[in-house]
Amino acid sequence: MNDSALVIAAYLIAVLAIGAFGRRIKGLEDFHLAGRSIKLVYLTGTFCASIIGASSTLGMAGLGFSKGLPGAWWMLSGTAGLLVLAAFFAKRIRESGCYTLPELVGTFYGQRARIAAAVLIVISWIGVVAVQIQASGKVLGAVLGGDQTLFMAACAAVFVLYTMHGGQSSVIKTDLVQLLIILAGMTLLFISAWKAAGPELLSGQSFPTSPQMGGWDVLTMLVVVGSAYLVGPDMHSRMLSAHSPGEARASAAISALILIPLAFMITSLGIFASGFYPAASPEEAIPLLMTGLLSPFLQGLVAAAMLAAFMSSADTSLMTAASIFTLDIFRKAFANSSEQRLMAVSRISVAIIGLSALALAVSMPGIIKILMMAYTIFTSGLLFPVIAGFYKERLGLTSSGALAALGGGGITAILFGQSYPLLGMAVSAALLFGMSWLEIWLRRNGA
């Protein structure tokens, strides 16, 4: 076993051990929300680690390779969404006392809207988990050689096992460790690439747009990706796990500020790779820099950082999907279920969703393409109903309008999202307000 393999194996064993030892799970709130006890440092760590996944590493470096420095807008769009979340909604979300985002939707619009939101999220988030698994296979395949499917299965097994065991507490505890590994690995690779390439490649870059990425592309990314963070169920699960509303708000804002310089650093890696390997595939940028510039030992360290990025996003998305399936779908279908039964279903759903994501990962295309599609479908259905729900009475919104917006926006995005990524949001907004106001007008006129 070479140095790279030893470092990677040690990392996987360490993460599994950290996730396995932790607080004793006493009930549903402990398993799904870590007892609502997460303090600022851990909360900030899990926010950042959850966001720095496959799209923010391999995908964003690929954007830097093909689009130049404006590729940083992928993560910058997310930070914009986080800042809006912190400024206007974080405290209100934590104060709601809900367990999940669909439950919050249900407090606004009733149980039918809650179930519709839950189904939309679980389907979308299986794809999000699958992207992280696929990225793990790509990196390990580049560094170690061999069957990527086997590497994907091994990584999936690690985060599925510790998530099944400790729930949200294990996810949050491992996320802080993994964030430190991510920051160290990305900094090491950036310094190595900078020394090898010099500053010339970066000094010639344009920002905020480039010939390869114009203003409309930036605006679309800002709206779609920023909205995914603003109403993302994984972001909301962090808010709902916070020790206090104030800490929920502060951690979202601090996380956004930490991620801004990281966005430019990772995008720069793609720009460096385009100079060294102009004929390569964009999403191979980071693996090529690793294998081309680093010793086997350092390759193992950076590969561990990459795996930390993927697994810290995968475990959060997996936990989010499992919580929503258990609490918003299963518990509604089987209302008399005991807490013991719901705990068993929670753990089983972690395993089933993880296996489903692994199966999907084996046959998926590019990372950014898949996530942009998933985010478009998700945000088209949920953005306006969730944000407007906080002002439901003032805006005159109804449950029927919300249900139409969830379904109409999501279906429009499925059919036309790749060609017209903002169309689903427009349809959702029109249905939300149009159907709500029509219903109220009909009631007033006795129709």
Buried (B, 14 or more C-beta within 10 A) or exposed (E): EEBBBEBBBEBBEBBBEBBEEBBEBEEBBBBBBBBBBBEBEBBBBBBBBBBBBBBBBBBBBBBBBBBBBBBBBBBBBBBBBBBBBBEEBBBBBBEBEBBBBBBBBBBBBBBBBBBBBBBBBBBBBBBBBBBBBBBBBBBBBBBBEEEBBEBBBBBBBBBBBBBBBBBBBBBBBBBBBBBEBBBBBBBBBBEBBBEEBEEEBBEEBEBEBBEEBEEEBBEBBBBBBBBBBBBBBBBBBBBBBBBBBEBBBBBBBBBBEBBBEBBBBBBBBBBBBBBBBEEBEBBBBBBBBBBBBBEBEBBBBBBBBBBBBBBBBBBBBBBBBBBBBBBBBBBBEEEEBEEEEBBEBBBBBBBBBBEBBBEBBBEBEBBBBBBBBBBBBBBBBBBBBBBBBBEBEEBBBBBBBBBBBBBBBBBBBBEBBEEBBBBBBBBBBBBBBEBBBBBBEEEEEEE
